[in-house]
Amino acid sequence: EVSTKKKDFLGGGAWAKVFQVRRKSDRKLLAVKRIRKNAHINWDGWEKEPRMAALRGEIEAMNALAGKNHCLKLEGAYDGSSVLMLVLELAPHGDLMRHIHESGHFSER
């Protein structure tokens, strides 16, 4: 269970918003990716079912990677009627795109 009393907005896109939250049990900072299931269908070129299949694929990939190889760990997921929420390990220095944008390159090392 995470505290939603104080949520810090970290970023977002067409389908989702990401917030920093604190887990109640151990006070660990995490990220929650809140994905709207009922976003306008086909406004972004995706029909609803392929989009949901892509989201299921994202969850399966995160479970398979389990925080390895510099990938964020999926701590849990909640599948509600209108939103899908992924509880993720927090990347304290931002995401990969921010790093590439700020540094101008990406090294595989």
PyMOL commands that set and color helices and strands:
alter all, ss='L'
color gray80, all
select helices_A, chain A and resi 48-65+96-103
alter helices_A, ss='H'
color red, helices_A
select strands_A, chain A and resi 2-12+16-23+29-36+74-79+83-89
alter strands_A, ss='S'
color yellow, strands_A
deselect
rebuild
show_as cartoon
